[in-house]
Amino acid sequence: MYILLALIAAAGLGIALHYALPQRDTRGVVLTPGVAALAAAVVYAVLTWLGWGEDNVWQWVATLGAAVVVAVVVTVVLGTLRARRDEAERRRLRIA
């Protein structure tokens, strides 16, 4: 049940990251929160399987920290790739 709290917190952090990170126009609004929630779910589940309980503060720190790091990396990489691809397509089509 506590995994829901971790997922909600990660999605909230992902929403904040969506607006804080550059190149917002190159991605959808659900990408960053979705990646953050997915990363949080995986890390929380793995740590639970390893025997860490929900009362362990390091499980929460690791879960939310991993969610933020993974979401930032994926968002920045995909945004950069999209911007490069769009620029190459503009040059190919000789648009602006």
N, C-alpha and C positions, 0 to 999 in steps of 0.2 A: 504494500500500500504506500510506503514511503517513497517508492520510485516515482509515483505521480508527482510528489512535491519536487523532486529533483528535475523531472521533465518540465514541469510548469516553470520552475526557476530558470532552467536552461533556455526554454523558449522565450521567456521574458528578456533574458540577457541577449539572445539572438535578435530580438526586435530592436533593442537598443543598439546593437552592433550594426544592424542594417542601416540605421540612420547615421551612425557615426563613421562608417567606412566610406571611402570614395567610390565613384563609379556606380552610384545607385541606379542610373538609367540603363546599365548593362545587365541587370539581373531582376528577377522577380522578387516580390516582397516576401515570399515564403521560403526562399532558398536559405538564407542565413539562419532564421529560427529553426527551420527543419533540420539543417545540418547540426546545429547545436543540440537539439533534442535527441537526434539519433546518436550523436557522440556520447551524450549523457546517459542514454539508455544502455549503451554497450559497456561503458566504464562502470556504471552502477551495478549492472548484472555481473560483470566479471569479478568485481570486488566482493559482491555478495557471495558468489560461488567460492571465492577464496577464503570466506569465513569472516569478513569484516561485517560488523553489525551496523544497523542504522544509527546507533548511538555513538559511533566512532566519527568524530569530527573530521578526521582525515579522509574518510570516504566521501564526505560532502565537498571538501576542498578539492580533492582529486577529480571528482565528477564534474563539478562546475568549472574548475580550471581547464580540464580537458575539453569541455564543451566550448569554452571561449576560444581556446587556442585552435582547435580544429575548425571552428566556424570562421575565424579570422583568416586562417591559411586558405581554406577552400574558397571563401568569398573573394579574397584578393587575387588568387590564382585564376579563378574563373572569370573575374572581371577583367583582368589583364589580357587573358586569352581572347575574350570576346572583343575587347577594344582593338587588339591587333588584327583579328579576323575581319572586323568591320572596316578598318582602315584599308586592309588589303583588298577587300571587295569594292570599296569606293574607288581605289586606284584602278582596279581592273575594269570597272564600269565607267571610269573617267567622270565620276561625280565629285564635285567640289574637291 
